[in-house]
């Protein structure tokens, strides 16, 4: 039985539930017939009798079968299944688009059009694997967004309903009661009681314009924070990214308006990353969370990756020294593609400088209430394609032509790198563009699209670290790396983590007492 169909193996799922193994949170949910609730596999409650257990591939499927969410383990607050991150088929692409809010904005018909399928075909495919169609998946996501807003803000109920994507107050009330067995007011009152008991900063409701939310994004351990955050900081672009007081601050271009996210590494032993979101429009909550999770690769299954890579004797000591490496991603694949072009054949520092000039010249200033350590949104592909020569950073003429070519392809839809894009088609489309070679295409796939099996074999950091640890260089490395499939992206991140580059470690930052 493959892990993708683990919910069909009753005995295996029951064993997981008895062991309360958090690694399987997100792979399936457990419905308890005697209580009509559904839980995550690691729920700390007493394990019910085996004949009372039913297993479902998604929370939406459990809700469709008439179960409500457990109030103790909050099964909707788990990492997503790694399947939808790894796979490139139409169901995985549909799940990624649902998570990005496409169904809420465009309906199931819009989702189907993006994927090139009829609505009926798409619903059949998704339901066959997840036990629920795209609309039910979106409904489950709306319920989770509503809970976060109810517990984390003081927004009026009507505003919460709108922000979570509900079409009416009635559907909002009915869904919350059905999923959580509590009214919206009861959920909010419970959160206030917990805040009073714990006095925790991420429990307290907050107010202000723009709306500020402090959340915890769960992940499967381990997570190698030094290489993940270190890479994001080392490649940060002035104006849109900053490392401040031990947190990465990042501007976001979201469907309804700009936002700023502050991402803070977890403490040792924690299984969540702290994030503070400042949103100009609360309807962007789900999209903001999804993009932050993509940027930090929080839906990965690091144990499975590490076990596979450790089979290579050359990588085994690196895995032991750097368990849980993640792919340092991007909230915007189009942006990442333009950044990679500007980083061709220059150092990391020079790439940041060049891209910072592009942001200063063509980026959109953030509204005053959002500005702080970051000041701009990254320019759109349309703006870059139409820019005057003087507005582009000083690079060789060939690089400027490539930048314009990639920007134009993104702007007119010739190149699709979005959440629902086919990765193989994207690779072919990029390589067909003048000035785009294998290194550029593989870096965009790895960091922009989260492809788990991209391999920028000619990357200098990869080559240097590979040789230092007894691996071959040049074309021989490509042959050797075939044994790392389907996780070559993670092998790349592991080699980066084992290097001497600043991207392999968290930067130091001054304590409040040291700050002038």
MARFIBA-68147 format. One record per residue (C-alpha): residue number from 1; x, z negated, y negated. Coordinates in Angstrom, 2 decimals. Layout:
N
(pase NUM,(X,Z,Y))
...
END
This chain:
516
(pase 1,(0.00,0.00,0.00))
(pase 2,(1.54,1.07,-3.31))
(pase 3,(1.50,-1.24,-6.29))
(pase 4,(-0.73,1.24,-8.10))
(pase 5,(-3.54,0.42,-5.64))
(pase 6,(-2.70,-3.23,-5.09))
(pase 7,(-6.28,-4.30,-5.91))
(pase 8,(-7.41,-2.60,-2.68))
(pase 9,(-5.19,-4.85,-0.53))
(pase 10,(-7.24,-8.06,-0.35))
(pase 11,(-4.71,-10.05,1.67))
(pase 12,(-1.78,-9.14,-0.58))
(pase 13,(-3.74,-9.97,-3.74))
(pase 14,(-4.90,-13.26,-2.28))
(pase 15,(-1.28,-14.17,-1.50))
(pase 16,(-0.30,-13.34,-5.09))
(pase 17,(-3.12,-15.53,-6.44))
(pase 18,(-2.07,-18.43,-4.20))
(pase 19,(1.52,-18.12,-5.44))
(pase 20,(0.33,-17.84,-9.09))
(pase 21,(3.04,-15.24,-9.67))
(pase 22,(2.94,-14.23,-13.37))
(pase 23,(4.77,-11.00,-12.56))
(pase 24,(1.45,-9.53,-11.38))
(pase 25,(-0.50,-10.40,-14.53))
(pase 26,(-1.89,-7.10,-15.76))
(pase 27,(-1.61,-5.35,-12.37))
(pase 28,(-5.08,-6.55,-11.34))
(pase 29,(-7.67,-9.21,-12.16))
(pase 30,(-9.41,-11.60,-9.79))
(pase 31,(-13.20,-11.97,-9.75))
(pase 32,(-14.52,-15.27,-8.36))
(pase 33,(-17.96,-14.83,-6.78))
(pase 34,(-18.86,-18.54,-6.91))
(pase 35,(-18.36,-18.83,-10.68))
(pase 36,(-18.75,-15.18,-11.78))
(pase 37,(-15.55,-15.37,-13.82))
(pase 38,(-12.45,-13.18,-13.66))
(pase 39,(-8.89,-14.46,-14.03))
(pase 40,(-5.33,-13.28,-14.22))
(pase 41,(-3.35,-13.72,-10.95))
(pase 42,(-1.37,-16.64,-12.39))
(pase 43,(-4.42,-18.64,-13.53))
(pase 44,(-3.46,-22.34,-13.30))
(pase 45,(-6.91,-23.38,-12.02))
(pase 46,(-7.36,-24.44,-8.40))
(pase 47,(-7.33,-21.33,-6.21))
(pase 48,(-10.85,-20.54,-4.95))
(pase 49,(-11.58,-19.88,-1.29))
(pase 50,(-10.37,-16.48,-0.21))
(pase 51,(-13.82,-15.19,0.75))
(pase 52,(-14.96,-15.84,-2.84))
(pase 53,(-12.30,-13.53,-4.30))
(pase 54,(-12.74,-9.91,-5.33))
(pase 55,(-10.01,-7.83,-6.97))
(pase 56,(-10.31,-5.22,-9.70))
(pase 57,(-7.82,-2.81,-11.29))
(pase 58,(-8.80,-3.73,-14.86))
(pase 59,(-10.67,-6.27,-16.94))
(pase 60,(-13.15,-3.52,-17.82))
(pase 61,(-13.94,-3.03,-14.13))
(pase 62,(-14.48,-6.77,-13.65))
(pase 63,(-16.75,-6.88,-16.69))
(pase 64,(-18.70,-3.92,-15.31))
(pase 65,(-19.19,-5.84,-12.07))
(pase 66,(-20.76,-8.73,-14.00))
(pase 67,(-17.84,-11.15,-14.33))
(pase 68,(-16.89,-12.95,-17.56))
(pase 69,(-13.40,-13.85,-18.75))
(pase 70,(-11.86,-17.16,-17.73))
(pase 71,(-11.58,-19.48,-20.73))
(pase 72,(-8.53,-21.19,-19.28))
(pase 73,(-6.17,-18.30,-18.51))
(pase 74,(-7.57,-15.66,-20.95))
(pase 75,(-7.01,-12.69,-18.61))
(pase 76,(-7.31,-10.20,-21.48))
(pase 77,(-4.22,-11.74,-23.11))
(pase 78,(-1.77,-10.36,-20.53))
(pase 79,(0.83,-7.61,-20.56))
(pase 80,(-0.68,-4.24,-19.76))
(pase 81,(-0.06,-2.67,-16.37))
(pase 82,(3.35,-1.00,-16.33))
(pase 83,(1.76,1.96,-14.53))
(pase 84,(0.38,3.42,-17.74))
(pase 85,(3.77,3.09,-19.41))
(pase 86,(5.66,4.78,-16.56))
(pase 87,(3.30,7.50,-15.44))
(pase 88,(2.84,10.80,-17.24))
(pase 89,(-0.40,12.05,-15.65))
(pase 90,(-3.68,12.51,-17.50))
(pase 91,(-5.04,9.04,-16.60))
(pase 92,(-1.94,7.31,-17.95))
(pase 93,(-2.05,9.41,-21.10))
(pase 94,(-5.75,8.57,-21.51))
(pase 95,(-5.05,4.84,-21.18))
(pase 96,(-2.32,5.02,-23.82))
(pase 97,(-4.67,6.83,-26.21))
(pase 98,(-7.46,4.30,-25.61))
(pase 99,(-4.99,1.52,-26.41))
(pase 100,(-4.15,3.32,-29.66))
(pase 101,(-7.83,3.24,-30.67))
(pase 102,(-8.68,6.93,-30.19))
(pase 103,(-12.04,6.21,-28.53))
(pase 104,(-13.07,3.92,-31.40))
(pase 105,(-12.14,6.57,-33.95))
(pase 106,(-13.09,9.81,-32.18))
(pase 107,(-15.28,8.83,-29.22))
(pase 108,(-14.80,9.77,-25.57))
(pase 109,(-15.34,13.42,-26.52))
(pase 110,(-12.40,13.26,-28.92))
(pase 111,(-10.24,11.65,-26.24))
(pase 112,(-11.14,14.40,-23.78))
(pase 113,(-10.37,17.14,-26.31))
(pase 114,(-6.93,15.67,-26.98))
(pase 115,(-6.16,15.79,-23.28))
(pase 116,(-7.68,19.23,-22.65))
(pase 117,(-10.33,18.02,-20.20))
(pase 118,(-14.11,17.94,-20.24))
(pase 119,(-15.67,14.56,-20.90))
(pase 120,(-17.14,14.49,-17.40))
(pase 121,(-13.82,15.31,-15.72))
(pase 122,(-11.97,12.67,-17.72))
(pase 123,(-14.53,9.95,-17.03))
(pase 124,(-14.36,10.72,-13.31))
(pase 125,(-10.55,10.61,-13.21))
(pase 126,(-10.25,7.38,-15.19))
(pase 127,(-13.05,5.62,-13.32))
(pase 128,(-11.52,6.53,-9.96))
(pase 129,(-8.31,4.65,-10.81))
(pase 130,(-9.46,1.88,-13.12))
(pase 131,(-12.96,1.18,-11.89))
(pase 132,(-14.28,1.83,-15.39))
(pase 133,(-14.50,4.81,-17.72))
(pase 134,(-12.82,5.29,-21.11))
(pase 135,(-15.78,3.80,-22.99))
(pase 136,(-15.68,0.62,-20.89))
(pase 137,(-11.92,0.34,-21.42))
(pase 138,(-12.43,0.67,-25.17))
(pase 139,(-15.23,-1.92,-25.04))
(pase 140,(-12.92,-4.40,-23.28))
(pase 141,(-10.29,-3.74,-25.93))
(pase 142,(-12.85,-4.31,-28.71))
(pase 143,(-13.79,-7.64,-27.13))
(pase 144,(-10.16,-8.73,-27.13))
(pase 145,(-9.69,-7.64,-30.75))
(pase 146,(-12.83,-9.55,-31.72))
(pase 147,(-11.53,-12.72,-30.06))
(pase 148,(-8.20,-12.43,-31.87))
(pase 149,(-9.94,-11.99,-35.22))
(pase 150,(-12.42,-14.79,-34.58))
(pase 151,(-9.67,-17.21,-33.59))
(pase 152,(-7.01,-16.08,-36.05))
(pase 153,(-8.84,-15.39,-39.32))
(pase 154,(-11.67,-16.66,-41.46))
(pase 155,(-13.26,-13.21,-41.83))
(pase 156,(-17.04,-13.07,-41.96))
(pase 157,(-18.71,-12.20,-38.66))
(pase 158,(-19.85,-8.82,-39.97))
(pase 159,(-16.28,-8.01,-41.00))
(pase 160,(-14.96,-9.06,-37.59))
(pase 161,(-17.49,-6.80,-35.88))
(pase 162,(-16.47,-3.84,-38.04))
(pase 163,(-12.74,-4.51,-37.68))
(pase 164,(-12.98,-4.79,-33.89))
(pase 165,(-14.70,-1.41,-33.71))
(pase 166,(-18.29,-2.40,-32.91))
(pase 167,(-21.06,-0.17,-34.19))
(pase 168,(-23.42,-3.06,-34.94))
(pase 169,(-23.59,-6.84,-35.19))
(pase 170,(-25.92,-6.86,-32.20))
(pase 171,(-23.47,-5.04,-29.90))
(pase 172,(-20.70,-7.35,-31.18))
(pase 173,(-22.69,-10.48,-30.38))
(pase 174,(-23.85,-9.18,-27.01))
(pase 175,(-20.38,-8.10,-25.90))
(pase 176,(-18.68,-11.34,-26.93))
(pase 177,(-21.32,-13.42,-25.15))
(pase 178,(-21.11,-11.26,-22.04))
(pase 179,(-17.30,-11.20,-21.80))
(pase 180,(-16.50,-14.76,-22.91))
(pase 181,(-19.73,-16.63,-22.13))
(pase 182,(-19.68,-17.94,-25.69))
(pase 183,(-21.05,-16.83,-29.03))
(pase 184,(-18.65,-15.64,-31.73))
(pase 185,(-19.23,-18.89,-33.63))
(pase 186,(-18.36,-20.92,-30.55))
(pase 187,(-15.10,-19.01,-30.04))
(pase 188,(-14.11,-19.66,-33.65))
(pase 189,(-15.04,-23.34,-33.46))
(pase 190,(-13.00,-23.73,-30.27))
(pase 191,(-9.97,-22.17,-31.93))
(pase 192,(-10.26,-24.56,-34.87))
(pase 193,(-10.38,-27.53,-32.51))
(pase 194,(-7.26,-26.35,-30.70))
(pase 195,(-5.50,-25.79,-34.03))
(pase 196,(-6.29,-29.35,-35.07))
(pase 197,(-4.98,-30.68,-31.75))
(pase 198,(-1.78,-28.62,-31.57))
(pase 199,(-0.95,-28.10,-35.25))
(pase 200,(0.68,-24.84,-34.16))
(pase 201,(1.40,-22.16,-36.78))
(pase 202,(0.08,-19.39,-34.53))
(pase 203,(-3.20,-21.25,-33.93))
(pase 204,(-4.20,-21.85,-37.53))
(pase 205,(-6.66,-19.51,-39.20))
(pase 206,(-5.24,-17.70,-42.19))
(pase 207,(-6.69,-16.01,-45.19))
(pase 208,(-5.62,-13.67,-47.93))
(pase 209,(-5.53,-10.04,-48.87))
(pase 210,(-4.18,-8.20,-47.02))
(pase 211,(-5.39,-9.91,-43.85))
(pase 212,(-2.60,-11.79,-42.11))
(pase 213,(-2.66,-12.51,-38.38))
(pase 214,(-0.09,-14.45,-36.37))
(pase 215,(-0.24,-13.59,-32.68))
(pase 216,(1.74,-13.92,-29.48))
(pase 217,(2.45,-10.74,-27.52))
(pase 218,(2.92,-11.54,-23.82))
(pase 219,(5.43,-9.86,-21.53))
(pase 220,(6.73,-10.11,-17.97))
(pase 221,(10.01,-11.94,-17.82))
(pase 222,(12.88,-11.69,-18.05))
(pase 223,(13.45,-10.05,-21.43))
(pase 224,(16.97,-9.45,-22.72))
(pase 225,(16.31,-10.10,-26.41))
(pase 226,(19.90,-9.62,-27.69))
(pase 227,(20.09,-5.97,-26.67))
(pase 228,(16.47,-5.16,-27.54))
(pase 229,(16.39,-6.67,-31.02))
(pase 230,(20.09,-5.96,-31.51))
(pase 231,(19.55,-2.24,-31.02))
(pase 232,(16.54,-2.16,-33.33))
(pase 233,(18.48,-4.01,-36.02))
(pase 234,(21.68,-1.98,-35.64))
(pase 235,(19.71,1.26,-36.07))
(pase 236,(17.41,-0.11,-38.80))
(pase 237,(16.64,2.08,-41.79))
(pase 238,(16.69,0.45,-45.25))
(pase 239,(13.26,0.40,-46.83))
(pase 240,(11.23,0.45,-43.61))
(pase 241,(13.06,-2.11,-41.45))
(pase 242,(14.88,-5.36,-42.16))
(pase 243,(16.29,-8.33,-40.22))
(pase 244,(15.32,-11.46,-42.13))
(pase 245,(15.57,-15.11,-41.03))
(pase 246,(15.80,-14.22,-37.36))
(pase 247,(12.92,-11.73,-37.34))
(pase 248,(12.60,-7.96,-37.51))
(pase 249,(10.31,-6.84,-40.34))
(pase 250,(8.90,-3.35,-40.04))
(pase 251,(6.44,-1.22,-42.06))
(pase 252,(3.73,0.60,-40.08))
(pase 253,(1.69,3.68,-40.87))
(pase 254,(-1.68,3.01,-39.21))
(pase 255,(-4.86,5.11,-39.06))
(pase 256,(-6.69,3.19,-41.80))
(pase 257,(-3.76,2.19,-44.01))
(pase 258,(-0.25,0.72,-44.20))
(pase 259,(0.74,-2.56,-42.60))
(pase 260,(3.80,-4.75,-42.11))
(pase 261,(4.80,-6.44,-38.86))
(pase 262,(7.23,-9.32,-38.45))
(pase 263,(8.56,-9.59,-34.88))
(pase 264,(10.44,-12.69,-33.77))
(pase 265,(12.26,-13.04,-30.42))
(pase 266,(10.87,-15.66,-28.08))
(pase 267,(12.58,-18.94,-27.34))
(pase 268,(14.25,-19.38,-23.96))
(pase 269,(11.64,-19.69,-21.25))
(pase 270,(8.77,-18.30,-23.34))
(pase 271,(6.92,-15.22,-22.15))
(pase 272,(5.73,-13.95,-25.49))
(pase 273,(7.06,-12.49,-28.73))
(pase 274,(5.72,-13.90,-31.99))
(pase 275,(4.29,-11.28,-34.34))
(pase 276,(2.80,-11.66,-37.80))
(pase 277,(0.73,-8.69,-38.92))
(pase 278,(-0.27,-8.01,-42.51))
(pase 279,(-3.03,-5.40,-42.43))
(pase 280,(-4.68,-3.58,-45.31))
(pase 281,(-7.58,-2.76,-42.96))
(pase 282,(-8.44,-5.04,-40.04))
(pase 283,(-9.82,-2.11,-38.05))
(pase 284,(-6.15,-1.27,-37.40))
(pase 285,(-5.55,-4.44,-35.37))
(pase 286,(-5.61,-2.80,-31.92))
(pase 287,(-3.40,0.08,-33.06))
(pase 288,(-0.93,-2.32,-34.68))
(pase 289,(-0.66,-4.45,-31.54))
(pase 290,(-0.24,-1.39,-29.35))
(pase 291,(2.54,0.01,-31.51))
(pase 292,(4.39,-3.30,-31.63))
(pase 293,(4.17,-3.56,-27.86))
(pase 294,(5.52,-0.01,-27.51))
(pase 295,(8.36,-0.72,-29.91))
(pase 296,(9.46,-3.72,-27.81))
(pase 297,(8.56,-2.21,-24.41))
(pase 298,(6.51,-5.30,-23.56))
(pase 299,(4.49,-3.74,-20.74))
(pase 300,(7.55,-3.02,-18.58))
(pase 301,(8.11,-4.53,-15.13))
(pase 302,(11.76,-5.67,-15.51))
(pase 303,(12.05,-7.18,-12.03))
(pase 304,(11.24,-3.86,-10.36))
(pase 305,(13.66,-2.03,-12.66))
(pase 306,(16.48,-4.54,-12.16))
(pase 307,(16.06,-4.53,-8.38))
(pase 308,(16.35,-0.75,-8.28))
(pase 309,(19.34,-0.47,-10.62))
(pase 310,(21.17,-3.32,-8.86))
(pase 311,(21.31,-1.16,-5.71))
(pase 312,(24.15,0.71,-7.46))
(pase 313,(27.30,-1.41,-6.97))
(pase 314,(28.60,-0.33,-10.38))
(pase 315,(25.44,-1.51,-12.15))
(pase 316,(24.78,-4.67,-10.11))
(pase 317,(27.08,-6.93,-12.20))
(pase 318,(25.61,-5.50,-15.41))
(pase 319,(22.09,-6.26,-14.20))
(pase 320,(23.13,-9.81,-13.33))
(pase 321,(24.67,-10.29,-16.79))
(pase 322,(21.84,-8.60,-18.72))
(pase 323,(18.57,-9.11,-16.82))
(pase 324,(15.39,-7.66,-18.29))
(pase 325,(16.73,-4.96,-20.61))
(pase 326,(14.00,-3.04,-22.45))
(pase 327,(13.79,0.31,-24.16))
(pase 328,(14.22,-0.11,-27.95))
(pase 329,(11.24,1.98,-29.01))
(pase 330,(9.45,3.14,-32.12))
(pase 331,(5.91,2.68,-33.43))
(pase 332,(5.89,6.33,-34.52))
(pase 333,(7.39,9.04,-32.26))
(pase 334,(7.30,11.66,-35.04))
(pase 335,(9.37,9.40,-37.25))
(pase 336,(11.82,8.75,-34.44))
(pase 337,(12.32,12.48,-33.87))
(pase 338,(13.32,13.01,-37.50))
(pase 339,(15.59,9.98,-37.40))
(pase 340,(17.35,11.26,-34.29))
(pase 341,(18.01,14.62,-35.95))
(pase 342,(19.64,12.84,-38.87))
(pase 343,(21.77,10.79,-36.47))
(pase 344,(23.27,13.84,-34.75))
(pase 345,(27.09,13.63,-34.67))
(pase 346,(27.34,10.67,-37.05))
(pase 347,(27.81,6.94,-36.55))
(pase 348,(24.95,4.48,-36.35))
(pase 349,(25.77,3.14,-39.82))
(pase 350,(25.93,6.63,-41.34))
(pase 351,(22.63,7.57,-39.70))
(pase 352,(20.97,4.53,-41.26))
(pase 353,(22.36,5.44,-44.66))
(pase 354,(21.20,9.06,-44.47))
(pase 355,(17.74,8.11,-43.24))
(pase 356,(17.45,5.43,-45.90))
(pase 357,(18.02,8.12,-48.53))
(pase 358,(15.23,10.19,-46.99))
(pase 359,(12.90,7.18,-47.14))
(pase 360,(13.81,6.45,-50.77))
(pase 361,(13.25,10.09,-51.74))
(pase 362,(10.11,11.03,-49.78))
(pase 363,(8.70,7.79,-48.36))
(pase 364,(5.50,6.29,-49.70))
(pase 365,(5.91,2.93,-51.49))
(pase 366,(4.00,0.09,-49.89))
(pase 367,(1.21,-1.54,-51.90))
(pase 368,(2.55,-4.40,-53.99))
(pase 369,(0.84,-7.03,-51.84))
(pase 370,(2.69,-5.78,-48.73))
(pase 371,(6.13,-5.14,-50.22))
(pase 372,(8.95,-7.59,-49.53))
(pase 373,(11.93,-7.10,-47.22))
(pase 374,(10.50,-3.62,-46.55))
(pase 375,(9.26,-1.41,-49.37))
(pase 376,(8.19,1.98,-48.00))
(pase 377,(6.49,3.90,-45.24))
(pase 378,(8.56,6.54,-43.51))
(pase 379,(7.74,10.00,-44.93))
(pase 380,(5.31,12.18,-43.02))
(pase 381,(6.47,15.28,-41.19))
(pase 382,(4.48,17.35,-43.69))
(pase 383,(6.39,15.81,-46.61))
(pase 384,(9.76,16.48,-44.98))
(pase 385,(8.89,20.07,-44.06))
(pase 386,(7.80,20.86,-47.62))
(pase 387,(10.57,18.93,-49.43))
(pase 388,(12.94,20.54,-51.89))
(pase 389,(16.60,20.69,-50.87))
(pase 390,(17.51,18.03,-53.43))
(pase 391,(15.05,15.61,-51.83))
(pase 392,(16.77,15.76,-48.44))
(pase 393,(19.87,13.66,-47.72))
(pase 394,(23.23,15.35,-48.03))
(pase 395,(23.98,16.76,-44.58))
(pase 396,(25.42,20.06,-43.34))
(pase 397,(23.11,23.03,-43.92))
(pase 398,(22.55,23.41,-40.18))
(pase 399,(21.32,19.81,-39.93))
(pase 400,(18.94,20.31,-42.83))
(pase 401,(17.54,23.42,-41.13))
(pase 402,(17.02,21.47,-37.92))
(pase 403,(15.33,18.65,-39.83))
(pase 404,(12.93,21.09,-41.49))
(pase 405,(12.32,22.92,-38.21))
(pase 406,(11.41,19.73,-36.31))
(pase 407,(9.29,18.47,-39.20))
(pase 408,(7.39,21.76,-39.40))
(pase 409,(6.79,21.76,-35.63))
(pase 410,(5.41,18.24,-35.83))
(pase 411,(3.29,19.02,-38.89))
(pase 412,(1.58,22.09,-37.41))
(pase 413,(1.09,20.60,-33.94))
(pase 414,(3.55,22.88,-32.18))
(pase 415,(5.38,19.73,-31.08))
(pase 416,(3.22,16.83,-29.83))
(pase 417,(4.96,13.50,-29.27))
(pase 418,(1.91,11.22,-29.52))
(pase 419,(0.61,8.62,-27.09))
(pase 420,(-1.33,11.25,-25.14))
(pase 421,(1.42,13.87,-25.03))
(pase 422,(2.78,15.34,-21.82))
(pase 423,(6.43,14.27,-21.70))
(pase 424,(7.64,17.30,-19.74))
(pase 425,(5.93,19.65,-22.18))
(pase 426,(7.41,17.71,-25.10))
(pase 427,(10.91,18.04,-23.65))
(pase 428,(10.50,21.80,-23.26))
(pase 429,(9.06,22.17,-26.76))
(pase 430,(11.93,20.24,-28.32))
(pase 431,(14.62,22.16,-26.48))
(pase 432,(13.04,25.41,-27.66))
(pase 433,(13.65,24.45,-31.30))
(pase 434,(16.88,25.67,-32.95))
(pase 435,(19.34,22.84,-33.44))
(pase 436,(17.75,20.54,-30.85))
(pase 437,(19.93,19.95,-27.80))
(pase 438,(19.62,17.76,-24.70))
(pase 439,(20.94,14.61,-26.40))
(pase 440,(18.35,14.84,-29.19))
(pase 441,(15.48,15.59,-26.82))
(pase 442,(16.39,12.78,-24.40))
(pase 443,(16.79,10.23,-27.20))
(pase 444,(13.35,11.14,-28.58))
(pase 445,(11.83,10.82,-25.11))
(pase 446,(13.55,7.48,-24.47))
(pase 447,(13.03,5.77,-27.82))
(pase 448,(10.09,7.66,-29.26))
(pase 449,(7.89,8.31,-26.22))
(pase 450,(8.99,5.47,-23.92))
(pase 451,(9.83,7.84,-21.05))
(pase 452,(11.35,5.58,-18.35))
(pase 453,(13.46,8.40,-16.89))
(pase 454,(15.10,10.04,-19.91))
(pase 455,(18.88,10.23,-19.81))
(pase 456,(21.02,11.10,-22.89))
(pase 457,(24.09,11.63,-20.71))
(pase 458,(26.37,12.72,-23.56))
(pase 459,(25.65,9.66,-25.69))
(pase 460,(28.99,8.19,-26.72))
(pase 461,(27.95,4.61,-25.99))
(pase 462,(26.75,5.58,-22.52))
(pase 463,(29.95,7.50,-21.73))
(pase 464,(32.34,4.81,-22.96))
(pase 465,(30.58,1.92,-21.21))
(pase 466,(30.11,3.92,-18.01))
(pase 467,(33.84,4.60,-17.75))
(pase 468,(34.67,0.97,-18.56))
(pase 469,(32.63,-0.12,-15.54))
(pase 470,(33.98,2.35,-13.02))
(pase 471,(31.37,5.07,-13.36))
(pase 472,(32.34,8.74,-13.69))
(pase 473,(32.15,10.57,-16.99))
(pase 474,(30.87,13.97,-18.05))
(pase 475,(28.76,15.99,-15.65))
(pase 476,(29.67,13.72,-12.76))
(pase 477,(27.76,10.93,-14.49))
(pase 478,(24.61,13.07,-14.51))
(pase 479,(24.94,13.57,-10.76))
(pase 480,(25.59,9.88,-10.17))
(pase 481,(22.61,8.94,-12.35))
(pase 482,(20.21,10.79,-10.05))
(pase 483,(20.26,7.65,-7.92))
(pase 484,(18.88,5.66,-10.86))
(pase 485,(15.62,7.67,-10.96))
(pase 486,(12.91,6.93,-12.01))
(pase 487,(14.57,4.38,-14.30))
(pase 488,(17.41,6.30,-15.96))
(pase 489,(16.21,5.22,-19.42))
(pase 490,(16.66,1.60,-18.39))
(pase 491,(20.09,2.36,-16.97))
(pase 492,(20.93,3.81,-20.39))
(pase 493,(19.66,0.66,-22.11))
(pase 494,(21.67,-1.44,-19.64))
(pase 495,(24.87,0.45,-20.49))
(pase 496,(24.13,-0.03,-24.19))
(pase 497,(23.57,-3.76,-23.56))
(pase 498,(26.93,-4.02,-21.79))
(pase 499,(28.85,-2.29,-24.59))
(pase 500,(30.88,-3.78,-27.43))
(pase 501,(28.62,-2.17,-30.03))
(pase 502,(26.69,-4.31,-32.52))
(pase 503,(23.51,-2.95,-30.92))
(pase 504,(24.22,-5.09,-27.85))
(pase 505,(23.74,-8.41,-29.62))
(pase 506,(21.50,-10.19,-32.07))
(pase 507,(22.96,-10.28,-35.57))
(pase 508,(23.77,-13.60,-37.13))
(pase 509,(21.57,-14.67,-39.99))
(pase 510,(21.93,-17.45,-42.54))
(pase 511,(20.07,-20.69,-42.14))
(pase 512,(17.81,-21.74,-45.04))
(pase 513,(20.52,-24.11,-46.21))
(pase 514,(23.06,-21.26,-46.34))
(pase 515,(20.78,-18.85,-48.17))
(pase 516,(21.75,-18.65,-51.87))
END
